[in-house]
Amino acid sequence: MIDPAQHSPSDLCLPECPASGEGCHRWLYLVVNGLVNAGLDDTDIEAWVEHWMTRAPQPNEVENTLRKVRGGGTSDRVCYIPRHEPDPDAVAEATKDGETSFEEIEEMSPISPADIGVDDFLQTLYRDGQKTVVFTDERSQGQLVWGHSTPRGLVERLVKYNRAGAWFLMNPVSGEKTYIERLGKASRRAEETILSYKFALVESDKIQTNLWLTILKKLPLPILSITLSGNESAHSIILIDAKSREQWAERVRALASLVIPLGACQGSLTAVRLTRLPFVERADTGKPQRLLYLNPIPSLKPLAGQQGN
């Protein structure tokens, strides 16, 4: 059994519980879904929720949420990833060469980040006809449905003055609010709205960013992009390019077995995932969400062996 006190929400890449009356019920569903996805059993999940929830759970509240996530037609929406623990010896070996600078990763990028903007970035990730949703409020349904026909400059104007930065939904979606029976409401950021299982997100909040870049550049992963969060991590979009949800889940399980022992967050490996949008300044940290690397045709060859721009 896990000790909830030793596994904070941030350790598990999960949101902090809001104050009572400000969205605890929605938080409960989000974290239970994430903990089920991480492979925890019901006893561990109930103990963890009781420790980190800002109010006492109502009678059967956690049990009913677990039932909703695991059963009643919802279990096929969860990609089960076996639990992996960080391996300190593997991390030490992977980082023995020391830190990697942001500039070094930029030099490895086939497309120079200095030569493009946010519109070019999104057009590189998505084919014509595909859509994503851009967020300036990560708890909302999104502020803009983006596609190739979106006027250039619109995204930049939307995110320019947002204090906490901006995000976008990683996998292509319909962009339409759809009634989701298991949620009991309409949403455009649920797995039922995903149209293509193209990507997975790899990040680490546990390892210093420049050391994490040292690990990343050595891995045989099809890395499409690397963006600094504007805080203390780097978001890497990995090309999965699956033909089905089942194939995506199979490939992500293999990815998890490689990156989680090296310090990656298991909770980030979900199909419905917000990731940081580059070319955005964060007023809350005073740092940019900086694009370091962009490769429209990534391969399994490690970044360290590639020729850059």
C-alpha positions as CSV (number, residue, x, y, z in Angstrom):
1,M,0.0,0.0,0.0
2,I,1.3,3.5,-0.9
3,D,1.8,6.2,1.7
4,P,-0.4,9.1,0.4
5,A,1.6,11.7,2.2
6,Q,4.7,10.7,0.2
7,H,2.9,11.1,-3.2
8,S,1.6,14.6,-3.6
9,P,-0.7,15.6,-6.6
10,S,2.3,17.3,-8.3
11,D,4.4,14.2,-7.8
12,L,1.8,12.3,-9.8
13,C,1.3,15.1,-12.4
14,L,-2.2,15.6,-11.0
15,P,-3.9,19.0,-10.1
16,E,-4.2,20.2,-6.5
17,C,-7.7,19.9,-5.0
18,P,-9.5,23.3,-5.1
19,A,-11.1,24.7,-1.9
20,S,-14.4,23.2,-0.8
21,G,-17.3,24.4,-3.0
22,E,-15.0,25.4,-5.9
23,G,-14.9,22.2,-7.9
24,C,-13.9,19.3,-5.6
25,H,-16.3,16.9,-7.4
26,R,-14.8,17.5,-10.8
27,W,-11.3,17.3,-9.2
28,L,-12.2,13.9,-7.8
29,Y,-13.2,12.5,-11.1
30,L,-10.0,13.8,-12.7
31,V,-7.7,12.4,-10.1
32,V,-9.4,9.0,-9.8
33,N,-9.2,8.6,-13.6
34,G,-5.5,9.5,-13.4
35,L,-4.8,7.1,-10.6
36,V,-6.7,4.3,-12.2
37,N,-4.7,5.0,-15.4
38,A,-1.5,4.8,-13.2
39,G,-2.4,1.3,-12.1
40,L,-3.3,2.0,-8.4
41,D,-5.8,-0.3,-6.8
42,D,-9.0,1.0,-5.2
43,T,-7.7,0.9,-1.6
44,D,-4.7,3.0,-2.5
45,I,-6.9,5.5,-4.5
46,E,-9.4,5.9,-1.6
47,A,-6.6,6.5,0.9
48,W,-4.9,9.0,-1.4
49,V,-8.1,10.9,-2.1
50,E,-9.0,11.1,1.6
51,H,-5.5,12.5,2.3
52,W,-5.4,15.2,-0.4
53,M,-9.0,16.2,-0.8
54,T,-9.7,19.6,0.8
55,R,-13.0,18.4,2.3
56,A,-14.1,15.1,3.7
57,P,-15.5,12.8,0.9
58,Q,-19.2,12.3,1.1
59,P,-20.5,8.8,1.9
60,N,-19.7,6.5,-1.0
61,E,-18.4,9.4,-3.1
62,V,-15.0,7.9,-3.9
63,E,-16.5,4.4,-4.3
64,N,-19.1,5.7,-6.8
65,T,-16.4,7.6,-8.8
66,L,-14.3,4.5,-9.0
67,R,-17.3,2.6,-10.2
68,K,-18.0,5.2,-12.9
69,V,-14.3,5.2,-14.1
70,R,-13.8,1.5,-14.0
71,G,-17.2,0.2,-15.0
72,G,-20.5,1.0,-16.5
73,G,-19.0,1.2,-20.0
74,T,-16.1,3.5,-19.0
75,S,-13.3,1.0,-18.4
76,D,-12.6,0.9,-22.2
77,R,-11.7,4.6,-22.0
78,V,-8.8,3.9,-19.6
79,C,-5.4,3.1,-21.0
80,Y,-3.9,0.9,-18.3
81,I,-0.2,1.5,-17.8
82,P,1.6,-0.8,-15.3
83,R,3.2,1.1,-12.5
84,H,6.9,1.8,-12.9
85,E,9.2,3.3,-10.3
86,P,12.1,5.7,-11.1
87,D,15.4,3.8,-11.1
88,P,18.1,6.0,-9.5
89,D,20.9,4.0,-11.0
90,A,19.4,4.3,-14.5
91,V,19.0,8.1,-14.0
92,A,22.6,8.4,-12.7
93,E,23.9,6.6,-15.7
94,A,21.8,8.6,-18.2
95,T,22.9,11.9,-16.7
96,K,26.5,11.2,-16.0
97,D,27.6,13.6,-18.8
98,G,26.0,16.5,-17.0
99,E,23.6,19.1,-18.1
100,T,22.5,19.9,-21.6
101,S,21.9,23.5,-22.4
102,F,18.7,24.8,-24.1
103,E,20.9,26.2,-26.9
104,E,22.4,22.7,-27.6
105,I,18.9,21.3,-28.2
106,E,18.0,24.2,-30.4
107,E,21.0,23.5,-32.6
108,M,19.8,19.9,-33.0
109,S,16.4,21.0,-34.2
110,P,15.7,20.4,-38.0
111,I,13.5,23.5,-37.9
112,S,15.1,26.5,-36.2
113,P,12.7,27.8,-33.5
114,A,14.0,31.3,-34.2
115,D,12.6,31.1,-37.8
116,I,8.9,30.3,-36.9
117,G,6.0,31.4,-34.8
118,V,3.0,29.7,-33.1
119,D,1.0,29.4,-36.3
120,D,3.9,27.6,-38.1
121,F,4.3,25.3,-35.0
122,L,0.7,24.2,-35.1
123,Q,0.6,23.7,-38.8
124,T,3.7,21.4,-38.5
125,L,1.9,19.3,-35.9
126,Y,-1.5,18.9,-37.6
127,R,-2.5,18.1,-41.1
128,D,-5.0,20.2,-43.0
129,G,-8.4,19.3,-41.7
130,Q,-7.2,18.4,-38.2
131,K,-8.1,20.5,-35.2
132,T,-7.0,21.2,-31.7
133,V,-8.3,23.4,-28.9
134,V,-6.2,26.3,-27.4
135,F,-6.6,27.2,-23.7
136,T,-5.8,30.2,-21.6
137,D,-7.7,28.6,-18.7
138,E,-6.7,25.0,-18.2
139,R,-9.9,24.2,-16.3
140,S,-12.2,25.4,-19.1
141,Q,-13.5,23.9,-22.3
142,G,-10.9,26.0,-24.2
143,Q,-11.0,29.4,-25.8
144,L,-10.3,28.7,-29.4
145,V,-10.8,25.7,-31.8
146,W,-7.7,25.9,-34.1
147,G,-7.4,24.6,-37.6
148,H,-5.4,25.4,-40.7
149,S,-8.1,27.9,-41.7
150,T,-7.7,29.9,-38.5
151,P,-6.4,33.4,-39.4
152,R,-2.7,33.8,-38.7
153,G,-2.1,35.9,-35.7
154,L,-5.3,35.0,-33.9
155,V,-3.7,32.5,-31.5
156,E,-0.9,35.0,-30.7
157,R,-3.4,37.7,-29.8
158,L,-5.5,35.3,-27.7
159,V,-2.6,34.1,-25.5
160,K,-0.4,37.3,-25.4
161,Y,-1.5,38.7,-22.1
162,N,-2.5,35.5,-20.2
163,R,-0.9,35.3,-16.8
164,A,-0.5,31.6,-16.6
165,G,0.5,31.0,-20.2
166,A,-1.4,28.8,-22.7
167,W,-2.0,25.1,-23.5
168,F,-3.5,23.1,-26.3
169,L,-5.0,19.6,-26.6
170,M,-2.3,17.3,-27.9
171,N,-4.2,14.8,-30.0
172,P,-6.5,16.0,-32.9
173,V,-10.1,16.5,-31.8
174,S,-13.4,17.3,-33.3
175,G,-13.5,20.7,-31.5
176,E,-17.3,20.2,-31.0
177,K,-18.9,19.9,-27.5
178,T,-20.3,16.4,-27.4
179,Y,-22.6,15.0,-24.6
180,I,-20.5,12.4,-22.8
181,E,-22.7,9.9,-21.0
182,R,-20.1,8.8,-18.5
183,L,-19.4,12.5,-17.5
184,G,-23.1,13.5,-17.5
185,K,-22.3,16.6,-19.5
186,A,-21.1,18.0,-22.8
187,S,-17.4,18.3,-23.4
188,R,-14.8,18.9,-26.1
189,R,-11.9,17.7,-24.1
190,A,-12.9,14.1,-23.5
191,E,-11.5,11.0,-25.2
192,E,-14.7,10.6,-27.1
193,T,-13.9,13.7,-29.1
194,I,-10.4,12.5,-30.2
195,L,-10.3,11.8,-33.9
196,S,-6.7,10.6,-34.2
197,Y,-4.3,9.0,-31.8
198,K,-1.1,10.7,-33.0
199,F,0.9,11.7,-30.0
200,A,1.9,11.1,-26.4
201,L,3.4,13.6,-23.9
202,V,6.6,12.9,-22.0
203,E,7.6,15.3,-19.2
204,S,9.4,15.2,-15.9
205,D,8.9,17.4,-12.8
206,K,11.3,15.3,-10.8
207,I,14.6,15.9,-12.6
208,Q,16.2,19.2,-13.2
209,T,15.3,20.4,-16.7
210,N,18.8,20.5,-18.2
211,L,19.6,17.0,-16.9
212,W,16.3,15.8,-18.3
213,L,17.4,17.2,-21.7
214,T,20.5,15.1,-21.3
215,I,18.3,12.0,-20.9
216,L,16.0,13.0,-23.7
217,K,18.7,13.5,-26.3
218,K,20.0,10.0,-25.8
219,L,16.7,8.1,-26.1
220,P,15.6,6.3,-29.3
221,L,12.3,8.2,-29.5
222,P,10.4,9.9,-32.4
223,I,10.4,13.3,-30.7
224,L,8.4,15.8,-32.7
225,S,8.8,18.8,-30.4
226,I,10.3,19.9,-27.0
227,T,8.8,23.0,-25.3
228,L,9.8,24.5,-22.0
229,S,6.9,24.9,-19.7
230,G,7.9,28.3,-18.5
231,N,8.4,26.9,-15.0
232,E,10.5,23.8,-14.2
233,S,9.9,21.2,-16.9
234,A,10.0,20.5,-20.6
235,H,7.1,19.0,-22.6
236,S,8.1,16.6,-25.3
237,I,5.5,15.5,-27.9
238,I,6.3,11.9,-29.1
239,L,4.9,10.7,-32.4
240,I,2.8,7.6,-31.8
241,D,0.8,7.6,-35.1
242,A,-1.5,4.8,-34.0
243,K,-4.3,3.5,-36.2
244,S,-6.5,2.8,-33.3
245,R,-6.9,3.5,-29.6
246,E,-5.8,0.0,-28.8
247,Q,-2.6,0.4,-30.8
248,W,-2.0,3.8,-29.2
249,A,-2.3,2.1,-25.7
250,E,0.1,-0.7,-26.7
251,R,2.7,1.7,-27.9
252,V,2.3,4.0,-24.9
253,R,2.8,1.1,-22.5
254,A,6.1,0.4,-24.3
255,L,7.0,4.1,-24.1
256,A,6.2,4.2,-20.3
257,S,8.5,1.2,-19.6
258,L,11.4,3.2,-21.2
259,V,10.8,6.7,-19.8
260,I,9.2,6.3,-16.4
261,P,12.2,4.6,-14.8
262,L,14.3,7.5,-16.0
263,G,12.0,10.0,-14.2
264,A,9.1,10.8,-16.6
265,C,5.7,11.4,-15.1
266,Q,3.4,8.5,-15.5
267,G,0.3,10.7,-15.2
268,S,1.2,12.6,-18.4
269,L,0.8,9.5,-20.6
270,T,-2.9,9.9,-21.3
271,A,-4.6,10.5,-24.7
272,V,-6.5,13.6,-23.5
273,R,-3.7,15.8,-22.4
274,L,-3.1,19.5,-22.3
275,T,0.5,20.5,-23.2
276,R,2.2,23.9,-23.2
277,L,1.9,26.0,-26.3
278,P,5.2,27.6,-27.4
279,F,5.9,31.2,-28.2
280,V,4.0,32.3,-25.0
281,E,5.3,34.5,-22.2
282,R,4.1,33.5,-18.7
283,A,3.5,36.6,-16.5
284,D,3.3,34.4,-13.4
285,T,6.9,33.1,-13.7
286,G,8.4,35.7,-16.0
287,K,9.6,32.9,-18.3
288,P,8.7,31.9,-21.8
289,Q,7.1,28.7,-23.0
290,R,10.1,28.3,-25.3
291,L,10.3,26.0,-28.2
292,L,13.6,24.2,-28.3
293,Y,13.1,21.5,-30.9
294,L,10.8,20.8,-33.8
295,N,11.1,17.9,-36.3
296,P,8.2,17.3,-38.7
297,I,9.5,13.9,-39.6
298,P,10.9,12.4,-36.4
299,S,12.7,9.0,-36.3
300,L,13.9,6.6,-33.7
301,K,17.4,8.0,-34.0
302,P,18.4,9.8,-30.8
303,L,18.6,13.6,-31.0
304,A,22.3,13.5,-30.1
305,G,23.0,11.7,-33.4
306,Q,21.0,14.0,-35.6
307,Q,22.1,16.9,-37.7
308,G,20.3,20.1,-36.8
309,N,19.3,23.2,-38.7
